[in-house]
Amino acid sequence: MATPQAIYGSTELLQIADSVAREKGLSKESVIEAMEQAIQVAGRRKYGHEHNIRAEIDKKTGEIKLYRVRTVVESLEGIENEHEVILLKDAKKLDKALQVGEEIKDLLPPIDFGRVAAQTAKQVVLQKVRDAEREKQFAEFKDKIGEIVSGVVKRVEYGNVIVDFGRTEAMIRRDELIPREVFRVGDRIRAYISDVRREKTGPQIFLSRIHPEFLAKLFAQEVPEIYDGIIEIKAVARDPGSRAKFAVYSKDPSVNPVLSCVGMRGSRVQAVVGELQGEKIDIVPWSPDPATFVVNALSSAEVSKVVIDEIKNRIEVVVPDDQLSLAIGRRGQNVRLASQLTGWSIDILTEAVESERRAEEFNSLSALFVEALDVEEVIAHLLVTEGFTSVEEVAFIPLQDLAIIEGFDDNIAQELHNLAQAYLENKQQENEKKLKALGLDASLITFAGLKQEWLEKLGENKVLTLDDFADLSTAELLEMLPQSDLTNESAGALIMSARSSWFAEDGKA
């Protein structure tokens, strides 16, 4: 590269900018800007670093102009560098139209670059060009996160694979490679861009071959219906190198999503399996119905019954005794992947275990009604058979709904209603006595959202008033109620609700 001394005021400077821009794939403007900054560095070396020196290159002629720039100020109070400013009264002598905040540019004589200054300017240009090149690479690849790229293995360092894309490199960390796969220098490799970070040494591009979306993108390349948007991939779950499940849905009823992904004689799925080192792939039809989706996700296992608990986000799946190992899979792999795919916690039970548990629940609920309502076992059995699980349900169900149960009439329904309500009233009185014995204030007892057993635990921990409760941290509350179903979010919401009384009092004040 010619030195600024040789190209000062000539069109050769623009020719060099054109050449560098083409070679590095940069804009001509960014190269010229780098040259201007290099000349500014040389100008500061000559005229002093305390001055604000600015260089401008004419984009048509290549002529370089060097200026000293000063900002107009009202006074020098608080000014750290007086060489970069000029007082308004002095600026008015030069141009009466100048105002505070505007700049004055003093044209400086051309620089006679020495060897050291020219070399410094050259290094600045090279550095700025490298910075611009790195920024271009970052901008190019940050928009490619989530895409599959192909490159050549350049080197392997401590199990990490460095992939060459021609003008830049990327890394696949050892833990992002499929287990047991080995790459050598010169091998072609495909991977998923998982992250791009801006670093001082240039953009760091991280690839992955175990990311669930890598499998999805591979199928999108092999199955035209996915690429065209006819088939949608709803979810993916992987045990890299071993097994994977992915759920597909067709927007066109005439297109079978599973068969389309399998391909003629399994050609499409085998292409993906080959890329993933023989990873077995279950293609699952997606369904908006959770029970159906879970049954599909368990693949070949036969399912007898499904029970959904939406509150706890759990699904209980009952299978024949001889299907248990198939449903669970080797080391729990099948049910674990099905759970990841559907987003539901899945419990697998055999029909024998489920029957035994239902019998235990039936007996325990029957015993509850016998004791609480002081009724005969046959009445208790009828209540349980009809789906009643608590005394509260018996107390608050409409009388006509209770009376239509086979074996009941209006008199029996009314009597059960009265017995259930009397039981709940007695229980409430006992609970209130227990809480008062613990010393709990009425403000805490009547606070919405706290169960009886929680209030008892709070009393045992000397949290007696609503203010005491509001003073708790989320961690303290969860520590006092370890067996509760509270989460960090719900515990925090209760505490913040209790604190709202403070703000209400402040508003009144």
C-alpha positions as CSV (number, residue, x, y, z in Angstrom):
1,M,0.0,0.0,0.0
2,A,1.4,3.4,-1.0
3,T,2.1,5.8,1.9
4,P,0.0,9.0,2.4
5,Q,3.1,11.0,1.6
6,A,3.2,9.5,-1.9
7,I,-0.5,9.8,-2.6
8,Y,-1.3,13.2,-1.0
9,G,-3.8,15.2,-3.2
10,S,-3.9,12.5,-6.0
11,T,-6.5,10.3,-7.5
12,E,-4.3,7.3,-6.7
13,L,-5.7,7.4,-3.1
14,L,-9.2,6.7,-4.5
15,Q,-7.8,3.9,-6.7
16,I,-6.3,2.3,-3.6
17,A,-9.6,2.7,-1.7
18,D,-11.4,1.0,-4.7
19,S,-8.9,-1.9,-4.7
20,V,-9.1,-2.5,-1.0
21,A,-12.9,-2.3,-1.0
22,R,-13.1,-5.0,-3.7
23,E,-10.5,-7.2,-2.2
24,K,-12.1,-7.2,1.3
25,G,-15.7,-7.0,0.2
26,L,-16.2,-3.7,1.9
27,S,-17.8,-0.4,0.8
28,K,-15.5,2.2,-0.7
29,E,-16.9,4.8,1.9
30,S,-15.7,2.6,4.9
31,V,-12.2,2.4,3.4
32,I,-12.0,6.1,2.8
33,E,-13.2,6.7,6.3
34,A,-10.4,4.5,7.6
35,M,-7.9,6.5,5.6
36,E,-9.3,9.8,7.0
37,Q,-8.8,8.5,10.5
38,A,-5.2,7.4,9.7
39,I,-4.4,10.9,8.4
40,Q,-6.0,12.4,11.5
41,V,-3.6,10.3,13.7
42,A,-0.6,11.6,11.7
43,G,-2.0,15.1,12.0
44,R,-2.2,14.9,15.8
45,R,1.4,13.7,15.9
46,K,2.5,16.8,14.0
47,Y,0.2,19.5,15.6
48,G,-0.2,18.0,19.0
49,H,-2.7,15.5,20.5
50,E,-4.4,18.2,22.5
51,H,-6.0,19.5,19.2
52,N,-9.1,18.1,17.6
53,I,-7.7,17.3,14.1
54,R,-10.1,16.2,11.4
55,A,-9.2,15.0,7.9
56,E,-11.4,15.0,4.8
57,I,-10.8,13.3,1.5
58,D,-12.6,14.6,-1.5
59,K,-14.4,11.5,-3.0
60,K,-14.0,12.9,-6.6
61,T,-10.5,14.2,-6.7
62,G,-8.8,12.4,-3.8
63,E,-7.6,15.7,-2.4
64,I,-6.9,15.7,1.4
65,K,-7.8,18.6,3.6
66,L,-6.7,18.8,7.2
67,Y,-8.6,21.0,9.8
68,R,-8.3,22.0,13.4
69,V,-11.8,21.9,14.8
70,R,-12.9,24.0,17.7
71,T,-16.4,24.2,19.4
72,V,-17.9,27.6,20.3
73,V,-18.5,28.0,24.0
74,E,-19.9,30.8,26.3
75,S,-17.1,30.4,28.9
76,L,-14.2,28.2,29.8
77,E,-15.8,27.0,33.1
78,G,-15.7,23.2,33.3
79,I,-13.8,22.9,30.1
80,E,-11.0,20.2,30.3
81,N,-9.2,20.9,27.1
82,E,-9.1,24.6,26.1
83,H,-7.5,23.8,22.7
84,E,-10.7,22.2,21.5
85,V,-12.9,25.2,22.2
86,I,-13.2,28.9,21.3
87,L,-15.0,31.6,23.3
88,L,-18.1,33.1,21.7
89,K,-16.7,36.6,21.8
90,D,-13.5,35.5,19.9
91,A,-15.6,33.4,17.4
92,K,-17.7,36.5,16.6
93,K,-14.6,38.3,15.4
94,L,-14.2,35.5,12.8
95,D,-17.8,35.1,11.9
96,K,-20.6,37.2,13.4
97,A,-23.2,34.5,12.6
98,L,-21.6,31.8,14.8
99,Q,-23.5,30.6,17.9
100,V,-22.7,28.5,21.0
101,G,-22.3,24.8,20.1
102,E,-21.3,25.4,16.5
103,E,-17.8,24.4,15.1
104,I,-15.0,26.4,13.5
105,K,-12.8,24.6,11.1
106,D,-9.3,26.1,10.6
107,L,-7.6,24.8,7.4
108,L,-4.1,23.5,8.2
109,P,-1.1,23.4,5.8
110,P,-0.4,20.1,4.1
111,I,1.6,17.5,6.1
112,D,5.0,16.4,5.0
113,F,4.7,12.9,6.2
114,G,7.9,11.4,7.6
115,R,8.6,7.7,7.4
116,V,7.3,7.0,11.0
117,A,4.2,9.0,10.5
118,A,3.4,7.4,7.2
119,Q,4.0,3.9,8.7
120,T,1.7,4.8,11.6
121,A,-1.0,6.0,9.2
122,K,-0.7,2.8,7.2
123,Q,-1.2,0.6,10.3
124,V,-4.2,2.6,11.3
125,V,-5.7,2.1,7.8
126,L,-5.1,-1.6,7.9
127,Q,-6.5,-1.9,11.4
128,K,-9.7,0.1,10.5
129,V,-10.1,-2.1,7.4
130,R,-9.8,-5.2,9.5
131,D,-12.4,-3.8,12.0
132,A,-14.8,-3.0,9.1
133,E,-14.3,-6.5,7.7
134,R,-15.1,-8.1,11.1
135,E,-18.2,-5.9,11.5
136,K,-19.3,-7.0,8.0
137,Q,-18.9,-10.6,8.9
138,F,-20.8,-10.2,12.2
139,A,-23.7,-8.4,10.4
140,E,-23.7,-11.2,7.8
141,F,-23.8,-14.1,10.2
142,K,-25.9,-12.7,13.1
143,D,-28.9,-12.8,10.6
144,K,-28.1,-16.4,9.9
145,I,-28.7,-17.7,13.4
146,G,-31.0,-20.7,13.1
147,E,-29.8,-21.7,9.6
148,I,-27.7,-24.7,8.5
149,V,-24.3,-24.0,7.0
150,S,-21.7,-26.1,5.3
151,G,-18.0,-25.8,5.5
152,V,-14.7,-27.7,5.7
153,V,-12.9,-28.9,8.9
154,K,-9.8,-26.7,9.2
155,R,-8.5,-28.1,12.4
156,V,-9.5,-30.0,15.6
157,E,-8.4,-28.6,18.9
158,Y,-9.1,-30.5,22.2
159,G,-12.1,-32.1,20.6
160,N,-13.5,-28.7,19.3
161,V,-13.9,-28.6,15.5
162,I,-12.9,-25.4,13.7
163,V,-14.9,-25.1,10.4
164,D,-13.7,-22.9,7.5
165,F,-16.3,-21.0,5.5
166,G,-13.7,-19.3,3.2
167,R,-13.6,-15.8,4.6
168,T,-14.3,-16.7,8.2
169,E,-14.2,-19.6,10.7
170,A,-16.7,-21.1,13.1
171,M,-16.4,-23.5,16.0
172,I,-18.3,-26.6,17.1
173,R,-17.6,-27.2,20.7
174,R,-17.0,-30.8,21.7
175,D,-20.3,-30.9,23.7
176,E,-22.2,-29.7,20.6
177,L,-21.0,-32.7,18.5
178,I,-23.1,-35.9,18.3
179,P,-21.6,-38.5,20.6
180,R,-18.9,-40.7,19.1
181,E,-18.7,-38.8,15.8
182,V,-15.2,-38.0,14.6
183,F,-14.1,-35.4,12.1
184,R,-10.8,-35.0,10.4
185,V,-9.1,-32.1,8.7
186,G,-10.6,-31.7,5.2
187,D,-13.9,-33.3,5.9
188,R,-17.0,-31.5,4.8
189,I,-19.5,-30.8,7.6
190,R,-23.0,-29.4,8.1
191,A,-24.1,-27.7,11.3
192,Y,-26.7,-25.4,12.8
193,I,-25.7,-21.8,13.6
194,S,-26.7,-21.5,17.3
195,D,-25.0,-18.2,18.3
196,V,-22.9,-15.3,16.9
197,R,-21.1,-13.0,19.3
198,R,-19.2,-9.8,18.7
199,E,-15.6,-10.2,20.1
200,K,-12.5,-8.0,19.9
201,T,-10.8,-10.6,17.7
202,G,-13.8,-10.7,15.4
203,P,-17.2,-12.4,15.3
204,Q,-17.3,-15.7,17.1
205,I,-19.6,-18.1,15.3
206,F,-20.8,-21.1,17.3
207,L,-22.3,-24.2,15.6
208,S,-24.2,-27.2,16.9
209,R,-25.0,-30.6,15.6
210,I,-27.1,-31.6,18.6
211,H,-29.6,-28.7,18.6
212,P,-33.2,-29.9,18.1
213,E,-33.6,-27.3,15.4
214,F,-30.7,-28.9,13.4
215,L,-33.0,-31.9,12.9
216,A,-35.9,-29.7,11.9
217,K,-33.8,-27.8,9.4
218,L,-32.5,-31.0,7.9
219,F,-36.0,-32.2,7.3
220,A,-36.9,-28.9,5.8
221,Q,-34.1,-29.4,3.2
222,E,-35.3,-32.9,2.4
223,V,-39.1,-32.5,2.4
224,P,-40.4,-29.9,-0.1
225,E,-43.8,-29.8,1.7
226,I,-42.1,-28.4,4.8
227,Y,-40.1,-25.8,2.8
228,D,-43.4,-24.7,1.1
229,G,-45.2,-24.4,4.4
230,I,-47.8,-27.1,3.7
231,I,-46.3,-29.2,6.6
232,E,-45.4,-27.6,9.8
233,I,-42.9,-28.9,12.4
234,K,-44.6,-28.3,15.7
235,A,-42.0,-29.7,18.2
236,V,-38.7,-31.6,18.3
237,A,-37.0,-33.6,21.1
238,R,-33.6,-35.3,20.7
239,D,-31.3,-37.6,22.5
240,P,-28.4,-36.8,20.1
241,G,-26.9,-39.9,18.4
242,S,-29.5,-42.2,19.8
243,R,-33.2,-41.3,19.2
244,A,-35.3,-38.3,18.3
245,K,-39.0,-37.5,18.0
246,F,-40.5,-34.7,16.1
247,A,-44.2,-33.7,15.6
248,V,-45.6,-32.6,12.3
249,Y,-48.9,-31.2,11.2
250,S,-50.3,-30.8,7.7
251,K,-52.3,-27.7,6.8
252,D,-53.7,-29.6,3.8
253,P,-56.0,-32.5,4.8
254,S,-55.0,-34.3,1.6
255,V,-51.3,-34.4,2.6
256,N,-50.2,-37.0,5.1
257,P,-47.4,-35.3,7.1
258,V,-45.8,-38.5,8.4
259,L,-45.7,-40.2,5.0
260,S,-44.4,-37.1,3.4
261,C,-41.5,-36.9,5.9
262,V,-40.7,-40.6,5.5
263,G,-40.6,-40.4,1.7
264,M,-40.6,-43.1,-0.9
265,R,-39.2,-46.3,0.6
266,G,-38.0,-44.1,3.5
267,S,-35.6,-42.1,1.3
268,R,-36.2,-38.7,3.0
269,V,-35.9,-39.9,6.6
270,Q,-32.9,-42.0,5.8
271,A,-31.1,-39.0,4.4
272,V,-31.5,-37.3,7.7
273,V,-30.6,-40.4,9.7
274,G,-27.4,-40.7,7.7
275,E,-26.4,-37.1,8.5
276,L,-27.1,-37.7,12.2
277,Q,-24.9,-40.8,12.5
278,G,-27.8,-43.3,12.6
279,E,-30.0,-41.5,15.1
280,K,-33.4,-43.2,15.1
281,I,-36.2,-40.8,14.4
282,D,-39.9,-41.2,15.3
283,I,-42.2,-39.0,13.2
284,V,-45.3,-38.1,15.3
285,P,-48.6,-36.6,14.0
286,W,-49.3,-33.5,16.1
287,S,-52.7,-33.0,17.6
288,P,-54.2,-30.0,19.4
289,D,-55.7,-32.5,21.9
290,P,-53.1,-33.1,24.6
291,A,-54.2,-36.7,25.3
292,T,-54.1,-37.6,21.6
293,F,-50.7,-35.9,21.2
294,V,-49.2,-37.8,24.2
295,V,-50.5,-41.1,22.9
296,N,-49.0,-40.4,19.5
297,A,-45.7,-39.3,21.1
298,L,-45.4,-42.6,22.9
299,S,-45.1,-44.2,19.5
300,S,-45.8,-47.9,19.3
301,A,-46.9,-48.4,22.9
302,E,-50.5,-49.4,23.3
303,V,-52.4,-47.0,25.6
304,S,-55.6,-48.0,27.6
305,K,-56.4,-44.8,29.4
306,V,-55.3,-41.2,29.7
307,V,-56.0,-38.9,32.7
308,I,-55.1,-35.2,32.4
309,D,-54.3,-32.9,35.4
310,E,-54.2,-29.5,33.8
311,I,-53.4,-27.7,37.0
312,K,-50.1,-29.6,37.6
313,N,-49.5,-30.0,33.8
314,R,-49.3,-33.8,34.2
315,I,-50.7,-36.6,32.2
316,E,-51.2,-40.1,33.6
317,V,-51.0,-42.8,30.9
318,V,-52.3,-46.3,31.7
319,V,-50.9,-49.2,29.5
320,P,-51.4,-53.0,29.6
321,D,-48.9,-54.8,31.8
322,D,-46.9,-56.2,28.8
323,Q,-46.6,-52.7,27.3
324,L,-44.9,-51.0,30.3
325,S,-41.3,-51.5,29.2
326,L,-42.1,-50.5,25.6
327,A,-43.9,-47.3,26.8
328,I,-41.1,-46.3,29.1
329,G,-38.3,-47.3,26.7
330,R,-34.7,-48.2,27.4
331,R,-33.5,-46.2,30.4
332,G,-36.8,-44.2,30.2
333,Q,-35.8,-42.7,26.9
334,N,-39.2,-43.1,25.1
335,V,-41.3,-41.4,27.9
336,R,-38.6,-38.8,28.5
337,L,-38.6,-37.7,24.8
338,A,-42.4,-37.9,24.6
339,S,-42.5,-35.5,27.7
340,Q,-40.1,-33.1,26.1
341,L,-42.0,-33.2,22.8
342,T,-45.4,-32.6,24.3
343,G,-44.4,-30.3,27.2
344,W,-46.4,-32.5,29.6
345,S,-45.0,-34.5,32.6
346,I,-46.0,-38.1,31.8
347,D,-46.5,-40.8,34.4
348,I,-46.8,-44.4,33.0
349,L,-48.9,-46.9,35.0
350,T,-49.9,-50.5,34.3
351,E,-53.5,-51.4,34.4
352,A,-52.9,-53.5,37.5
353,V,-51.2,-50.7,39.4
354,E,-53.9,-48.2,38.2
355,S,-56.7,-50.6,39.3
356,E,-55.0,-51.1,42.7
357,R,-54.6,-47.3,43.2
358,R,-58.2,-46.6,42.2
359,A,-59.3,-49.1,44.7
360,E,-57.3,-47.5,47.5
361,E,-58.6,-44.0,46.5
362,F,-62.2,-45.4,46.5
363,N,-61.8,-46.9,49.9
364,S,-60.1,-43.8,51.4
365,L,-62.8,-41.5,50.0
366,S,-65.6,-43.8,51.2
367,A,-64.0,-43.8,54.7
368,L,-63.9,-40.0,54.5
369,F,-67.6,-39.7,53.8
370,V,-68.5,-42.3,56.4
371,E,-66.6,-40.4,59.1
372,A,-67.5,-36.8,58.1
373,L,-71.1,-37.3,57.2
374,D,-71.9,-40.2,59.6
375,V,-73.6,-42.2,56.8
376,E,-73.6,-45.9,55.9
377,E,-71.0,-47.3,53.6
378,V,-73.4,-47.9,50.8
379,I,-74.2,-44.1,50.7
380,A,-70.5,-43.3,50.8
381,H,-69.8,-45.7,47.9
382,L,-72.6,-44.1,45.8
383,L,-71.0,-40.7,46.4
384,V,-67.6,-41.9,45.4
385,T,-68.9,-43.7,42.3
386,E,-70.6,-40.5,41.2
387,G,-67.3,-38.7,41.3
388,F,-67.5,-36.8,44.6
389,T,-64.0,-36.3,46.1
390,S,-64.7,-33.9,49.0
391,V,-67.3,-32.9,51.6
392,E,-67.3,-29.4,50.0
393,E,-68.7,-30.9,46.8
394,V,-71.5,-32.5,48.6
395,A,-72.3,-29.3,50.6
396,F,-72.5,-27.0,47.6
397,I,-73.9,-29.1,44.8
398,P,-77.5,-28.1,43.8
399,L,-80.0,-30.4,45.6
400,Q,-81.7,-31.5,42.4
401,D,-78.3,-32.8,41.1
402,L,-77.8,-34.8,44.3
403,A,-81.4,-36.1,44.3
404,I,-81.2,-37.6,40.8
405,I,-78.4,-40.1,41.8
406,E,-79.7,-43.6,41.6
407,G,-80.7,-44.7,45.1
408,F,-81.2,-41.2,46.4
409,D,-84.3,-39.1,46.7
410,D,-85.1,-35.5,47.8
411,N,-85.1,-36.4,51.5
412,I,-81.7,-38.1,51.3
413,A,-80.3,-35.3,49.2
414,Q,-81.5,-32.7,51.8
415,E,-80.1,-34.7,54.7
416,L,-76.7,-35.1,53.0
417,H,-76.6,-31.4,52.3
418,N,-77.3,-30.6,55.9
419,L,-74.7,-33.1,57.2
420,A,-72.0,-31.8,54.9
421,Q,-72.7,-28.1,55.8
422,A,-72.7,-28.9,59.5
423,Y,-69.4,-30.7,59.1
424,L,-67.8,-27.8,57.3
425,E,-69.1,-25.3,59.9
426,N,-67.7,-27.4,62.8
427,K,-64.4,-27.8,60.9
428,Q,-64.2,-24.0,60.3
429,Q,-64.8,-23.3,64.0
430,E,-62.1,-25.8,64.9
431,N,-59.7,-24.2,62.4
432,E,-60.4,-20.7,63.8
433,K,-59.7,-21.9,67.3
434,K,-56.5,-23.5,66.3
435,L,-55.3,-20.3,64.5
436,K,-56.3,-18.0,67.4
437,A,-54.5,-20.4,69.8
438,L,-51.4,-19.8,67.7
439,G,-51.9,-16.0,68.0
440,L,-52.7,-15.2,64.4
441,D,-54.3,-11.8,63.8
442,A,-57.6,-11.6,61.9
443,S,-55.9,-9.5,59.2
444,L,-53.8,-12.6,58.3
445,I,-56.5,-15.2,58.8
446,T,-58.9,-13.4,56.4
447,F,-56.1,-12.6,53.8
448,A,-57.1,-14.2,50.5
449,G,-55.0,-17.0,49.0
450,L,-53.7,-18.6,52.2
451,K,-54.8,-22.2,53.0
452,Q,-55.5,-23.5,56.5
453,E,-52.3,-25.6,56.7
454,W,-50.2,-22.7,55.4
455,L,-51.6,-20.4,58.1
456,E,-50.8,-23.0,60.8
457,K,-47.2,-23.2,59.5
458,L,-46.9,-19.4,59.5
459,G,-48.2,-19.3,63.1
460,E,-45.6,-21.9,64.2
461,N,-43.0,-19.6,62.7
462,K,-44.3,-16.6,64.6
463,V,-45.7,-14.9,61.4
464,L,-48.8,-13.6,63.1
465,T,-50.0,-10.5,61.3
466,L,-50.4,-9.4,57.7
467,D,-47.5,-7.0,58.1
468,D,-45.3,-9.9,59.3
469,F,-46.3,-11.8,56.2
470,A,-45.6,-8.8,53.9
471,D,-42.1,-8.5,55.5
472,L,-41.2,-12.0,54.3
473,S,-39.0,-12.6,51.3
474,T,-40.0,-15.2,48.7
475,A,-37.3,-17.6,49.8
476,E,-38.4,-17.3,53.5
477,L,-42.0,-18.1,52.6
478,L,-41.1,-21.1,50.5
479,E,-38.8,-22.4,53.3
480,M,-41.7,-22.2,55.8
481,L,-44.0,-24.0,53.4
482,P,-41.8,-26.7,51.9
483,Q,-44.7,-29.1,51.1
484,S,-46.9,-26.6,49.4
485,D,-47.5,-26.2,45.7
486,L,-46.3,-22.6,45.8
487,T,-43.8,-21.5,43.1
488,N,-41.4,-18.6,43.2
489,E,-43.9,-16.6,41.1
490,S,-47.0,-17.4,43.1
491,A,-45.2,-16.9,46.5
492,G,-43.9,-13.5,45.3
493,A,-47.4,-12.5,44.1
494,L,-48.9,-13.3,47.5
495,I,-46.3,-11.2,49.3
496,M,-46.8,-8.3,46.9
497,S,-50.5,-8.5,47.4
498,A,-50.0,-8.3,51.2
499,R,-47.7,-5.3,50.7
500,S,-50.4,-3.4,48.7
501,S,-52.0,-2.5,52.1
502,W,-48.9,-0.4,52.9
503,F,-49.4,1.6,49.7
504,A,-53.1,2.0,50.4
505,E,-52.3,3.4,53.9
506,D,-49.6,5.8,52.4
507,G,-52.2,7.1,50.0
508,K,-54.7,7.8,52.8
509,A,-52.0,9.6,54.8
